[in-house]
Amino acid sequence: MTSDLPNDDFSARQSWLAVLARATLSELEAVFPTLGELPPLKQVRAPEVGMVMLRGRVGGTGNPFNLGEASVVRCAVRLGDGPLGVAYALGRNKRRAELAAILDALLQDPAHHDGLQRCLVAPLASAQAQAGAQRRREAASSKVEFFTLVRGEA
């Protein structure tokens, strides 16, 4: 799939879509009272639940293998005649994917972009980065180093 967005805008959209995909339902719902009147919504693809195959790599960098399946919800909405917003979210919560798709469309609209970046995307990205760093610290504290002692000369 190609995009009409310049590379900088495309990578910015990738970033905010990743933040929206990881956000909880309550975090997404909290921003809507501040948005005011929204244009009419057209559901291009109603929220639907499906499955995706999760893949892993041996040792993190080795040969790929199928780890298992996960539920995912996808949704696409258009705000009036404006931009198309899309969202994919792990789990089975259709409302969460719908709200993320609406916010994606609003973030593509210059009238809403800066405000949403400031009050929603930036704080969520910061909180998600801190939570990820905490998980990495906890995992690192439980890391076990194995080593082998050599006895005598062979």
WOZIDA-V701566 format. One record per run of one state. SS is the DSSP state (alpha for helix, beta for strand, coil for the rest). FROM is the first residue (numbers start at 0). TO is the last residue. If there is no record, write none. Layout:
BEGIN
<<SS	FROM	TO> <SS	FROM	TO>>
END
This chain:
BEGIN
<<coil	0	5> <alpha	6	21> <coil	22	23> <alpha	24	31> <coil	32	39> <beta	40	56> <alpha	57	59> <coil	60	62> <beta	63	78> <coil	79	82> <beta	83	89> <coil	90	92> <alpha	93	107> <coil	108	108> <alpha	109	140> <coil	141	153>>
END
